[in-house]
Amino acid sequence: MRDMKGIKNPSMKQTIGIFVLVAFGFILTAAGDLRAQERSDLTETPYAEGIREKASGEFGPVEEESAQSPTILTFDERIRIYRRSFTEPESLIAPALGAGIGQLHDKPVEWGQGTGGFGRRLASAYGQSAIARTIALGVATTVDEDSRYVPSNQTGIWRRTRYAVVGTFVSRTRNGGKMPAISRFAGVYGAAFVANAWEPPSQNSATDALKRGSTALLSSVGWHVLREFWPDIQRVFRHKQKQLELEE
């Protein structure tokens, strides 16, 4: 069992293949209805007066409206954001950290230690992350949800931290209103249960899946807090860098 490589059960492979096909089929089906609505949506729902922010750093927002502004996402924009998500720091660093923690605690024990064990854990974590984003895309497209994180533009550490935490569980509507972050919940927990298809016996129960989903959700909280304070962190580093240059 400790030398297990890949998925040995053919039915498990079929399950994963069917899921991927269904997920992408679901997204493409939703695309037709959404495209038919795009033109009327753009003319009937104007953007509110607000600040449109451009990406200013690795963790900065990408063409997002301010927290108070209504937003309209076309299907093409959703796909563009989805594609970019695969190369964002959160999508690359989080699986590596998860794999490192699993390696440290030797979980799942069947995957062993060494480079092989870490590779399996990393592949599992990244695969779960990719599936979560795919499910989230399909759900968000269907319910017209905008789950992108937008900085608060507030002051005070506590207020900004609270905003970032709440922003993990709440998304925006096209009219600037709030709604539960359905796509995020569906993504992290749906992917956690799909991962049972390749997780070894010690980690493929419903309880294990719920734990993985909850861990992924808590990870999103941490990343939102980092996104909120990242511009401040950058300013501190730039200030210290300038001080060092002046001292030289």
LUMLO-105700 format. One line per field, with one value per atom (N, C-alpha, C, O): residue in one letter; z, y, x; residue number from 1. Coordinates in steps of 0.05 Angstrom, whole numbers, plus 5000, padded with zeros to 4 digits. Layout:
# LUMLO-105700
code = [A	...]
w = [Z	...]
v = [Y	...]
u = [X	...]
pos = [NUM	...]
This chain:
# LUMLO-105700
code = [M	M	M	M	R	R	R	R	D	D	D	D	M	M	M	M	K	K	K	K	G	G	G	G	I	I	I	I	K	K	K	K	N	N	N	N	P	P	P	P	S	S	S	S	M	M	M	M	K	K	K	K	Q	Q	Q	Q	T	T	T	T	I	I	I	I	G	G	G	G	I	I	I	I	F	F	F	F	V	V	V	V	L	L	L	L	V	V	V	V	A	A	A	A	F	F	F	F	G	G	G	G	F	F	F	F	I	I	I	I	L	L	L	L	T	T	T	T	A	A	A	A	A	A	A	A	G	G	G	G	D	D	D	D	L	L	L	L	R	R	R	R	A	A	A	A	Q	Q	Q	Q	E	E	E	E	R	R	R	R	S	S	S	S	D	D	D	D	L	L	L	L	T	T	T	T	E	E	E	E	T	T	T	T	P	P	P	P	Y	Y	Y	Y	A	A	A	A	E	E	E	E	G	G	G	G	I	I	I	I	R	R	R	R	E	E	E	E	K	K	K	K	A	A	A	A	S	S	S	S	G	G	G	G	E	E	E	E	F	F	F	F	G	G	G	G	P	P	P	P	V	V	V	V	E	E	E	E	E	E	E	E	E	E	E	E	S	S	S	S	A	A	A	A	Q	Q	Q	Q	S	S	S	S	P	P	P	P	T	T	T	T	I	I	I	I	L	L	L	L	T	T	T	T	F	F	F	F	D	D	D	D	E	E	E	E	R	R	R	R	I	I	I	I	R	R	R	R	I	I	I	I	Y	Y	Y	Y	R	R	R	R	R	R	R	R	S	S	S	S	F	F	F	F	T	T	T	T	E	E	E	E	P	P	P	P	E	E	E	E	S	S	S	S	L	L	L	L	I	I	I	I	A	A	A	A	P	P	P	P	A	A	A	A	L	L	L	L	G	G	G	G	A	A	A	A	G	G	G	G	I	I	I	I	G	G	G	G	Q	Q	Q	Q	L	L	L	L	H	H	H	H	D	D	D	D	K	K	K	K	P	P	P	P	V	V	V	V	E	E	E	E	W	W	W	W	G	G	G	G	Q	Q	Q	Q	G	G	G	G	T	T	T	T	G	G	G	G	G	G	G	G	F	F	F	F	G	G	G	G	R	R	R	R	R	R	R	R	L	L	L	L	A	A	A	A	S	S	S	S	A	A	A	A	Y	Y	Y	Y	G	G	G	G	Q	Q	Q	Q	S	S	S	S	A	A	A	A	I	I	I	I	A	A	A	A	R	R	R	R	T	T	T	T	I	I	I	I	A	A	A	A	L	L	L	L	G	G	G	G	V	V	V	V	A	A	A	A	T	T	T	T	T	T	T	T	V	V	V	V	D	D	D	D	E	E	E	E	D	D	D	D	S	S	S	S	R	R	R	R	Y	Y	Y	Y	V	V	V	V	P	P	P	P	S	S	S	S	N	N	N	N	Q	Q	Q	Q	T	T	T	T	G	G	G	G	I	I	I	I	W	W	W	W	R	R	R	R	R	R	R	R	T	T	T	T	R	R	R	R	Y	Y	Y	Y	A	A	A	A	V	V	V	V	V	V	V	V	G	G	G	G	T	T	T	T	F	F	F	F	V	V	V	V	S	S	S	S	R	R	R	R	T	T	T	T	R	R	R	R	N	N	N	N	G	G	G	G	G	G	G	G	K	K	K	K	M	M	M	M	P	P	P	P	A	A	A	A	I	I	I	I	S	S	S	S	R	R	R	R	F	F	F	F	A	A	A	A	G	G	G	G	V	V	V	V	Y	Y	Y	Y	G	G	G	G	A	A	A	A	A	A	A	A	F	F	F	F	V	V	V	V	A	A	A	A	N	N	N	N	A	A	A	A	W	W	W	W	E	E	E	E	P	P	P	P	P	P	P	P	S	S	S	S	Q	Q	Q	Q	N	N	N	N	S	S	S	S	A	A	A	A	T	T	T	T	D	D	D	D	A	A	A	A	L	L	L	L	K	K	K	K	R	R	R	R	G	G	G	G	S	S	S	S	T	T	T	T	A	A	A	A	L	L	L	L	L	L	L	L	S	S	S	S	S	S	S	S	V	V	V	V	G	G	G	G	W	W	W	W	H	H	H	H	V	V	V	V	L	L	L	L	R	R	R	R	E	E	E	E	F	F	F	F	W	W	W	W	P	P	P	P	D	D	D	D	I	I	I	I	Q	Q	Q	Q	R	R	R	R	V	V	V	V	F	F	F	F	R	R	R	R	H	H	H	H	K	K	K	K	Q	Q	Q	Q	K	K	K	K	Q	Q	Q	Q	L	L	L	L	E	E	E	E	L	L	L	L	E	E	E	E	E	E	E	E]
w = [5000	5000	5000	4988	5014	5015	4989	4985	4970	4944	4923	4899	4931	4913	4895	4905	4869	4850	4834	4821	4835	4818	4829	4853	4812	4819	4806	4782	4823	4812	4805	4789	4817	4813	4788	4787	4766	4741	4746	4732	4764	4768	4779	4774	4795	4805	4783	4782	4764	4741	4725	4715	4721	4706	4720	4708	4747	4762	4758	4754	4759	4755	4726	4722	4707	4679	4674	4661	4685	4682	4695	4684	4719	4733	4717	4714	4706	4691	4667	4660	4653	4629	4636	4623	4658	4667	4675	4668	4689	4698	4675	4675	4656	4633	4615	4603	4614	4599	4611	4598	4638	4653	4647	4643	4647	4642	4614	4610	4594	4566	4561	4545	4574	4571	4582	4570	4605	4617	4600	4601	4585	4569	4548	4543	4536	4515	4526	4513	4548	4560	4568	4565	4580	4590	4567	4569	4545	4522	4510	4501	4510	4499	4516	4506	4542	4559	4560	4570	4551	4555	4545	4559	4520	4508	4524	4531	4531	4546	4574	4585	4586	4613	4613	4631	4593	4592	4588	4597	4574	4569	4592	4596	4606	4626	4654	4671	4659	4686	4684	4681	4687	4686	4710	4732	4707	4731	4747	4737	4774	4791	4791	4783	4800	4803	4823	4846	4816	4835	4823	4801	4839	4831	4818	4830	4794	4781	4784	4774	4798	4806	4787	4778	4781	4764	4782	4805	4771	4786	4793	4775	4818	4827	4840	4851	4840	4852	4850	4839	4860	4858	4869	4858	4892	4906	4901	4914	4884	4880	4863	4850	4863	4848	4818	4811	4801	4772	4761	4759	4754	4742	4757	4746	4783	4800	4808	4811	4810	4820	4850	4864	4860	4888	4902	4890	4929	4943	4941	4945	4935	4934	4906	4903	4886	4858	4848	4853	4833	4820	4799	4790	4792	4773	4754	4762	4730	4710	4699	4689	4701	4690	4666	4669	4643	4620	4622	4638	4606	4607	4599	4610	4579	4570	4593	4596	4608	4631	4652	4665	4657	4677	4668	4684	4642	4632	4634	4641	4629	4631	4660	4664	4678	4707	4715	4730	4705	4712	4702	4716	4677	4666	4682	4687	4689	4704	4732	4743	4743	4770	4772	4794	4750	4752	4756	4764	4752	4755	4777	4781	4792	4814	4838	4841	4855	4878	4895	4904	4900	4917	4906	4921	4879	4866	4866	4863	4869	4868	4896	4902	4913	4939	4958	4973	4957	4976	4974	4994	4949	4947	4957	4969	4952	4961	4991	5003	5004	5033	5044	5064	5032	5041	5038	5056	5016	5012	5033	5043	5039	5059	5087	5101	5094	5120	5121	5141	5098	5097	5099	5111	5086	5087	5116	5125	5130	5157	5176	5193	5172	5190	5178	5189	5155	5141	5136	5143	5124	5117	5088	5078	5073	5081	5085	5070	5104	5110	5087	5084	5071	5048	5027	5012	5026	5006	5014	4998	5039	5048	5048	5046	5050	5052	5026	5007	5027	5004	4982	4985	4960	4937	4926	4918	4924	4914	4930	4919	4956	4974	4971	4971	4970	4968	4941	4939	4920	4893	4892	4880	4905	4906	4921	4913	4943	4959	4944	4945	4931	4915	4892	4887	4878	4856	4866	4853	4889	4900	4908	4902	4921	4930	4906	4906	4886	4863	4847	4837	4845	4831	4845	4832	4871	4886	4882	4879	4882	4878	4851	4848	4830	4803	4800	4787	4812	4810	4825	4816	4848	4863	4847	4847	4832	4816	4792	4784	4782	4759	4768	4755	4791	4802	4808	4802	4821	4828	4803	4804	4782	4757	4747	4740	4746	4737	4754	4744	4780	4799	4797	4796	4798	4797	4771	4771	4749	4724	4724	4714	4736	4737	4755	4747	4778	4797	4794	4809	4774	4769	4794	4802	4804	4828	4821	4803	4835	4832	4858	4878	4859	4884	4885	4904	4867	4868	4893	4903	4904	4928	4920	4903	4932	4928	4954	4974	4954	4979	4991	4976	5017	5031	5028	5029	5024	5024	5051	5053	5073	5099	5115	5104	5139	5156	5182	5189	5194	5219	5214	5197	5229	5225	5230	5214	5252	5259	5238	5229	5230	5210	5184	5171	5175	5150	5151	5132	5174	5178	5178	5165	5192	5193	5165	5157	5150	5122	5105	5090	5108	5093	5100	5082	5126	5134	5124	5113	5128	5119	5088	5078	5074	5045	5035	5011	5052	5044	5041	5026	5057	5059	5045	5043	5035	5021	4994	4992	4974	4947	4939	4953	4916	4906	4884	4870	4880	4857	4837	4843	4814	4793	4800	4789	4819	4828	4852	4864	4860	4883	4909	4930	4909	4933	4943	4931	4964	4976	4974	4975	4972	4972	4984	4984	4994	5004	4982	4958	4989	4969	4962	4968	4948	4941	4925	4930	4906	4888	4903	4897	4923	4938	4955	4956	4969	4985	4967	4974	4945	4927	4916	4913	4910	4899	4919	4912	4943	4961	4972	4974	4978	4989	4966	4970	4943	4920	4913	4908	4911	4904	4925	4919	4950	4972	4970	4975	4962	4960	4934	4934	4913	4888	4894	4883	4911	4917	4931	4931	4942	4954	4933	4940	4908	4886	4885	4877	4892	4891	4918	4921	4939	4965	4975	4969	4989	4999	5021	5031	5029	5049	5075	5087	5084	5109	5108	5129	5083	5080	5061	5050	5056	5036	5047	5032	5072	5083	5080	5072	5085	5084	5104	5098	5127	5148	5138	5142	5125	5114	5093	5092	5076	5055	5067	5058	5088	5101	5114	5113	5125	5137	5115	5119	5092	5070	5060	5055	5057	5048	5067	5059	5093	5113	5114	5118	5111	5110	5086	5089	5063	5039	5044	5035	5057	5063	5082	5078	5102	5120	5106	5112	5087	5071	5055	5053	5045	5030	5049	5040	5074	5093	5096	5095	5099	5102	5078	5080	5054	5030	5026	5017	5034	5033	5052	5045	5075	5094	5082	5084	5070	5057	5034	5031	5018	4996	5007	4995	5029	5041	5049	5045	5061	5072	5055	5061	5032	5015	5005	5006	4997	4989	5012	5007	5037	5059	5064	5069	5061	5064	5043	5049	5018	4997	5003	4998	5014	5020	5042	5040	5062	5083	5071	5078	5054	5042	5025	5025	5009	4992	5009	5002	5032	5049	5061	5062	5070	5082	5061	5067	5037	5015	5009	5005	5009	5004	5026	5022	5051	5074	5071	5077	5063	5060	5038	5040	5016	4994	5002	4994	5019	5028	5047	5046	5063	5082	5068	5077	5045	5029	5016	5002]
v = [4976	5000	5025	5045	5024	5048	5055	5078	5036	5041	5046	5046	5051	5056	5080	5101	5077	5098	5102	5083	5127	5133	5119	5112	5116	5104	5077	5074	5056	5029	5018	5000	5029	5019	5032	5056	5016	5028	5043	5063	5034	5049	5076	5095	5080	5106	5124	5148	5114	5130	5139	5161	5120	5127	5148	5166	5147	5167	5194	5214	5197	5222	5233	5256	5215	5223	5233	5253	5218	5226	5253	5270	5256	5282	5305	5326	5303	5324	5331	5354	5310	5315	5328	5347	5319	5332	5361	5378	5366	5393	5412	5434	5404	5422	5424	5444	5402	5403	5422	5436	5421	5439	5468	5485	5474	5502	5511	5533	5494	5501	5504	5521	5488	5491	5517	5531	5525	5550	5574	5595	5570	5591	5601	5625	5583	5592	5611	5632	5605	5623	5650	5671	5648	5672	5691	5715	5680	5696	5710	5733	5696	5708	5732	5750	5733	5755	5778	5799	5773	5792	5820	5840	5823	5849	5865	5888	5852	5867	5873	5894	5856	5861	5886	5902	5888	5910	5936	5957	5937	5962	5969	5993	5949	5955	5960	5972	5951	5953	5968	5957	5995	6011	6008	6001	6013	6012	6037	6058	6033	6056	6072	6062	6097	6113	6100	6095	6094	6080	6078	6085	6067	6065	6038	6017	6037	6012	6007	6022	5986	5981	5961	5942	5967	5949	5933	5940	5912	5895	5911	5924	5911	5926	5909	5920	5884	5866	5837	5832	5819	5791	5784	5768	5796	5789	5810	5809	5830	5851	5842	5822	5858	5852	5856	5872	5843	5845	5857	5843	5883	5896	5892	5885	5897	5893	5919	5939	5920	5944	5948	5928	5972	5976	5961	5952	5958	5941	5951	5935	5976	5987	5987	5993	5979	5982	5957	5935	5959	5936	5925	5940	5900	5889	5870	5857	5869	5851	5834	5846	5808	5791	5776	5761	5779	5763	5736	5732	5717	5690	5691	5677	5707	5709	5719	5709	5738	5748	5727	5724	5711	5690	5669	5660	5662	5643	5654	5640	5680	5693	5692	5685	5698	5697	5669	5664	5650	5621	5612	5598	5619	5611	5623	5610	5649	5662	5649	5650	5639	5628	5605	5600	5591	5568	5577	5560	5602	5611	5632	5643	5637	5656	5643	5619	5660	5650	5631	5610	5638	5621	5593	5573	5590	5564	5548	5523	5561	5546	5542	5520	5562	5560	5543	5527	5547	5533	5502	5489	5491	5462	5453	5431	5469	5462	5462	5444	5482	5482	5459	5446	5452	5430	5404	5386	5401	5377	5375	5353	5398	5399	5391	5376	5400	5393	5363	5350	5353	5324	5308	5286	5317	5303	5303	5283	5326	5328	5309	5297	5306	5288	5260	5243	5256	5229	5221	5199	5239	5234	5240	5262	5222	5194	5177	5180	5159	5143	5124	5117	5117	5099	5111	5096	5137	5150	5153	5160	5147	5146	5173	5194	5172	5197	5199	5185	5217	5221	5237	5247	5239	5254	5243	5258	5217	5204	5211	5217	5210	5216	5245	5251	5263	5291	5297	5313	5283	5287	5279	5293	5257	5247	5267	5274	5277	5296	5322	5334	5331	5356	5353	5371	5331	5326	5325	5335	5312	5310	5337	5344	5353	5380	5398	5413	5397	5414	5405	5422	5379	5369	5377	5385	5375	5383	5413	5421	5429	5458	5464	5482	5450	5455	5447	5461	5425	5416	5436	5441	5446	5465	5490	5500	5500	5524	5518	5536	5494	5487	5485	5496	5473	5472	5500	5507	5516	5543	5560	5575	5556	5570	5563	5581	5538	5529	5540	5549	5538	5547	5578	5588	5592	5621	5631	5651	5618	5625	5621	5638	5599	5593	5612	5621	5619	5636	5666	5683	5672	5699	5712	5733	5697	5705	5716	5706	5737	5748	5744	5759	5724	5717	5729	5722	5746	5759	5775	5787	5776	5792	5820	5825	5840	5868	5881	5878	5894	5907	5926	5937	5929	5944	5974	5988	5984	6013	6025	6049	6009	6019	6023	6019	6033	6037	6020	6014	6014	5998	5969	5957	5957	5929	5911	5893	5916	5898	5900	5879	5924	5927	5914	5901	5917	5905	5875	5861	5865	5836	5824	5803	5836	5826	5827	5808	5848	5849	5826	5814	5821	5799	5772	5755	5768	5742	5738	5718	5759	5758	5754	5741	5767	5765	5737	5732	5719	5691	5677	5658	5685	5672	5687	5677	5711	5727	5736	5744	5735	5745	5768	5775	5779	5802	5793	5773	5809	5805	5827	5845	5825	5844	5872	5892	5874	5899	5911	5931	5899	5909	5898	5906	5880	5868	5845	5840	5832	5810	5784	5784	5762	5736	5716	5721	5693	5673	5664	5663	5658	5650	5620	5603	5616	5589	5574	5551	5588	5575	5566	5545	5582	5574	5550	5531	5549	5526	5501	5480	5504	5481	5471	5447	5490	5483	5468	5446	5479	5467	5440	5421	5438	5413	5393	5369	5402	5384	5371	5347	5387	5377	5358	5338	5364	5347	5319	5299	5317	5291	5277	5252	5292	5279	5268	5247	5281	5272	5245	5231	5237	5210	5188	5166	5195	5175	5166	5144	5184	5176	5175	5166	5185	5184	5155	5140	5146	5119	5114	5133	5089	5082	5098	5104	5106	5120	5149	5161	5159	5187	5190	5212	5170	5173	5169	5160	5175	5174	5201	5221	5202	5227	5247	5271	5237	5255	5268	5291	5252	5262	5283	5304	5278	5298	5324	5346	5323	5347	5362	5387	5348	5361	5375	5397	5361	5374	5399	5419	5397	5420	5444	5466	5438	5459	5471	5495	5455	5465	5484	5505	5476	5493	5520	5541	5518	5543	5561	5586	5550	5566	5578	5600	5563	5573	5598	5617	5597	5620	5645	5667	5640	5662	5675	5700	5658	5669	5684	5705	5674	5688	5715	5734	5716	5741	5762	5786	5754	5772	5782	5806	5764	5772	5791	5811	5786	5804	5832	5853	5833	5859	5875	5900	5862	5877	5877	5889	5863	5861	5888	5891	5907	5933	5946	5959	5943	5955	5941	5954	5915	5899	5908	5911	5912	5921	5948	5953	5966	5993	5992	6007	5975	5972	5963	5973	5942	5932	5953	5956	5968	5989	6011	6021	6018	6038	6029	6045	6004	5994	5992	5997	5985	5983	6010	6013	6031	6058	6067	6080	6060	6067	6054	6067	6029	6015	6027	6029	6035	6048	6074	6081	6090	6116	6112	6128	6091	6086	6078	6083	6064	6056	6080	6077]
u = [5016	5000	5017	5009	5040	5057	5069	5078	5071	5082	5061	5067	5037	5015	5021	5028	5018	5022	4997	4987	4987	4963	4938	4937	4919	4893	4892	4891	4891	4892	4864	4862	4844	4817	4805	4801	4799	4789	4763	4759	4746	4721	4726	4711	4747	4754	4762	4754	4778	4786	4762	4760	4743	4719	4703	4691	4702	4687	4699	4684	4725	4738	4733	4727	4736	4732	4703	4699	4684	4656	4651	4637	4662	4658	4668	4655	4693	4705	4688	4683	4678	4661	4635	4626	4623	4598	4602	4586	4624	4629	4633	4621	4649	4653	4628	4622	4613	4588	4568	4554	4568	4550	4557	4540	4584	4593	4586	4576	4591	4586	4556	4548	4539	4511	4501	4484	4512	4504	4513	4501	4535	4546	4526	4524	4511	4492	4472	4467	4459	4439	4452	4440	4476	4489	4496	4492	4507	4514	4490	4492	4467	4442	4433	4419	4441	4433	4453	4446	4478	4499	4492	4496	4482	4478	4458	4462	4435	4414	4424	4417	4439	4450	4468	4466	4485	4503	4490	4500	4467	4453	4434	4429	4424	4404	4416	4403	4441	4452	4478	4499	4477	4501	4518	4508	4544	4562	4557	4552	4559	4556	4582	4603	4580	4604	4622	4614	4646	4664	4692	4697	4710	4737	4741	4735	4751	4757	4787	4804	4793	4821	4834	4822	4859	4875	4894	4899	4905	4923	4948	4960	4956	4978	5000	5019	4996	5016	5006	4985	5022	5016	4989	4974	4982	4958	4936	4915	4941	4922	4898	4900	4876	4853	4858	4875	4843	4846	4821	4800	4822	4799	4773	4753	4774	4751	4739	4754	4713	4700	4704	4711	4700	4702	4680	4661	4683	4664	4635	4617	4631	4604	4592	4569	4608	4599	4586	4596	4563	4551	4571	4589	4568	4586	4572	4553	4581	4570	4594	4613	4592	4612	4600	4581	4612	4603	4616	4634	4607	4618	4647	4664	4654	4682	4700	4722	4690	4705	4709	4730	4688	4690	4711	4727	4711	4730	4759	4777	4762	4788	4798	4822	4781	4789	4795	4814	4779	4783	4810	4825	4818	4843	4866	4886	4864	4885	4888	4910	4867	4868	4888	4898	4894	4912	4941	4957	4947	4975	4977	4999	4956	4957	4971	4971	4984	4999	4982	4992	4957	4940	4937	4937	4935	4931	4957	4955	4980	5005	5017	5028	5015	5027	5011	5022	4984	4967	4970	4973	4969	4973	5000	5003	5021	5048	5049	5061	5036	5036	5020	5029	4998	4982	4997	4996	5012	5028	5050	5057	5062	5083	5073	5087	5050	5038	5032	5037	5020	5015	5040	5040	5062	5087	5098	5109	5095	5105	5091	5104	5065	5049	5045	5032	5058	5056	5027	5019	5011	4983	4979	4987	4967	4959	4984	5004	4983	5006	5013	5036	4993	4998	5017	5029	5018	5035	5064	5081	5070	5098	5111	5098	5138	5154	5171	5166	5190	5208	5195	5172	5209	5200	5174	5156	5172	5148	5123	5102	5126	5103	5095	5071	5114	5108	5095	5076	5104	5093	5064	5047	5057	5029	5012	4989	5022	5006	5002	4981	5023	5021	5002	4985	5003	4985	4956	4938	4952	4925	4914	4891	4931	4922	4916	4897	4934	4930	4905	4890	4902	4878	4852	4833	4852	4829	4823	4800	4845	4842	4830	4813	4840	4830	4801	4786	4794	4766	4748	4726	4757	4741	4736	4713	4756	4752	4733	4718	4735	4717	4688	4670	4683	4656	4646	4623	4663	4656	4648	4629	4663	4657	4629	4614	4623	4597	4574	4554	4577	4556	4553	4531	4576	4575	4562	4547	4567	4555	4525	4510	4516	4488	4472	4451	4483	4468	4476	4467	4494	4502	4516	4508	4535	4549	4576	4590	4585	4612	4627	4623	4644	4658	4686	4701	4693	4720	4723	4704	4747	4752	4759	4776	4746	4751	4760	4746	4783	4792	4771	4755	4772	4751	4753	4733	4778	4783	4776	4769	4776	4770	4796	4818	4793	4817	4813	4790	4835	4833	4838	4825	4856	4863	4839	4834	4825	4803	4781	4771	4773	4752	4759	4742	4784	4792	4794	4788	4804	4805	4777	4773	4759	4731	4719	4705	4724	4714	4725	4710	4751	4763	4752	4747	4747	4736	4708	4701	4692	4664	4663	4645	4682	4683	4687	4682	4696	4700	4673	4670	4654	4628	4605	4583	4612	4592	4602	4626	4586	4593	4575	4556	4581	4565	4547	4551	4525	4507	4513	4528	4501	4505	4495	4504	4477	4466	4480	4471	4503	4518	4508	4518	4489	4479	4497	4517	4488	4504	4488	4463	4502	4490	4510	4534	4501	4520	4539	4531	4563	4583	4579	4594	4556	4548	4569	4575	4581	4600	4625	4636	4634	4657	4652	4668	4628	4621	4619	4629	4605	4602	4628	4633	4646	4672	4690	4699	4694	4713	4702	4718	4676	4666	4661	4665	4652	4649	4675	4677	4696	4723	4733	4747	4727	4737	4725	4738	4699	4687	4696	4699	4701	4712	4739	4746	4755	4782	4782	4802	4759	4757	4763	4770	4759	4764	4793	4798	4812	4840	4854	4876	4841	4853	4853	4834	4874	4875	4855	4843	4851	4830	4831	4810	4854	4856	4845	4842	4840	4832	4809	4806	4793	4772	4743	4726	4740	4713	4699	4711	4673	4657	4668	4670	4676	4687	4713	4718	4730	4755	4750	4764	4730	4723	4714	4722	4697	4688	4711	4712	4730	4754	4770	4780	4774	4789	4775	4788	4748	4734	4735	4739	4733	4735	4762	4765	4783	4810	4814	4827	4803	4805	4791	4800	4768	4753	4768	4769	4780	4797	4821	4830	4831	4854	4845	4860	4821	4810	4808	4813	4801	4799	4827	4830	4847	4874	4884	4896	4877	4885	4870	4882	4845	4830	4843	4845	4850	4863	4890	4896	4905	4930	4925	4940	4905	4898	4891	4898	4876	4868	4892	4893	4912	4934	4959	4980	4958	4982	4992	5017	4976	4986	5002	5023	4993	5007	5034	5054	5034	5059	5079	5102	5069	5087	5099	5122	5082	5092	5113	5133	5109	5130	5156	5177	5155	5179	5193	5218	5177	5189	5202	5223	5189	5200	5226	5245	5227	5252	5274	5297	5266	5285	5298	5322	5281	5291	5310	5330	5302	5319	5347	5367	5347	5373	5389	5414	5376	5390	5402	5424	5388	5398	5421	5440	5420	5442	5468	5490	5464	5488	5501	5521]
pos = [1	1	1	1	2	2	2	2	3	3	3	3	4	4	4	4	5	5	5	5	6	6	6	6	7	7	7	7	8	8	8	8	9	9	9	9	10	10	10	10	11	11	11	11	12	12	12	12	13	13	13	13	14	14	14	14	15	15	15	15	16	16	16	16	17	17	17	17	18	18	18	18	19	19	19	19	20	20	20	20	21	21	21	21	22	22	22	22	23	23	23	23	24	24	24	24	25	25	25	25	26	26	26	26	27	27	27	27	28	28	28	28	29	29	29	29	30	30	30	30	31	31	31	31	32	32	32	32	33	33	33	33	34	34	34	34	35	35	35	35	36	36	36	36	37	37	37	37	38	38	38	38	39	39	39	39	40	40	40	40	41	41	41	41	42	42	42	42	43	43	43	43	44	44	44	44	45	45	45	45	46	46	46	46	47	47	47	47	48	48	48	48	49	49	49	49	50	50	50	50	51	51	51	51	52	52	52	52	53	53	53	53	54	54	54	54	55	55	55	55	56	56	56	56	57	57	57	57	58	58	58	58	59	59	59	59	60	60	60	60	61	61	61	61	62	62	62	62	63	63	63	63	64	64	64	64	65	65	65	65	66	66	66	66	67	67	67	67	68	68	68	68	69	69	69	69	70	70	70	70	71	71	71	71	72	72	72	72	73	73	73	73	74	74	74	74	75	75	75	75	76	76	76	76	77	77	77	77	78	78	78	78	79	79	79	79	80	80	80	80	81	81	81	81	82	82	82	82	83	83	83	83	84	84	84	84	85	85	85	85	86	86	86	86	87	87	87	87	88	88	88	88	89	89	89	89	90	90	90	90	91	91	91	91	92	92	92	92	93	93	93	93	94	94	94	94	95	95	95	95	96	96	96	96	97	97	97	97	98	98	98	98	99	99	99	99	100	100	100	100	101	101	101	101	102	102	102	102	103	103	103	103	104	104	104	104	105	105	105	105	106	106	106	106	107	107	107	107	108	108	108	108	109	109	109	109	110	110	110	110	111	111	111	111	112	112	112	112	113	113	113	113	114	114	114	114	115	115	115	115	116	116	116	116	117	117	117	117	118	118	118	118	119	119	119	119	120	120	120	120	121	121	121	121	122	122	122	122	123	123	123	123	124	124	124	124	125	125	125	125	126	126	126	126	127	127	127	127	128	128	128	128	129	129	129	129	130	130	130	130	131	131	131	131	132	132	132	132	133	133	133	133	134	134	134	134	135	135	135	135	136	136	136	136	137	137	137	137	138	138	138	138	139	139	139	139	140	140	140	140	141	141	141	141	142	142	142	142	143	143	143	143	144	144	144	144	145	145	145	145	146	146	146	146	147	147	147	147	148	148	148	148	149	149	149	149	150	150	150	150	151	151	151	151	152	152	152	152	153	153	153	153	154	154	154	154	155	155	155	155	156	156	156	156	157	157	157	157	158	158	158	158	159	159	159	159	160	160	160	160	161	161	161	161	162	162	162	162	163	163	163	163	164	164	164	164	165	165	165	165	166	166	166	166	167	167	167	167	168	168	168	168	169	169	169	169	170	170	170	170	171	171	171	171	172	172	172	172	173	173	173	173	174	174	174	174	175	175	175	175	176	176	176	176	177	177	177	177	178	178	178	178	179	179	179	179	180	180	180	180	181	181	181	181	182	182	182	182	183	183	183	183	184	184	184	184	185	185	185	185	186	186	186	186	187	187	187	187	188	188	188	188	189	189	189	189	190	190	190	190	191	191	191	191	192	192	192	192	193	193	193	193	194	194	194	194	195	195	195	195	196	196	196	196	197	197	197	197	198	198	198	198	199	199	199	199	200	200	200	200	201	201	201	201	202	202	202	202	203	203	203	203	204	204	204	204	205	205	205	205	206	206	206	206	207	207	207	207	208	208	208	208	209	209	209	209	210	210	210	210	211	211	211	211	212	212	212	212	213	213	213	213	214	214	214	214	215	215	215	215	216	216	216	216	217	217	217	217	218	218	218	218	219	219	219	219	220	220	220	220	221	221	221	221	222	222	222	222	223	223	223	223	224	224	224	224	225	225	225	225	226	226	226	226	227	227	227	227	228	228	228	228	229	229	229	229	230	230	230	230	231	231	231	231	232	232	232	232	233	233	233	233	234	234	234	234	235	235	235	235	236	236	236	236	237	237	237	237	238	238	238	238	239	239	239	239	240	240	240	240	241	241	241	241	242	242	242	242	243	243	243	243	244	244	244	244	245	245	245	245	246	246	246	246	247	247	247	247	248	248	248	248]
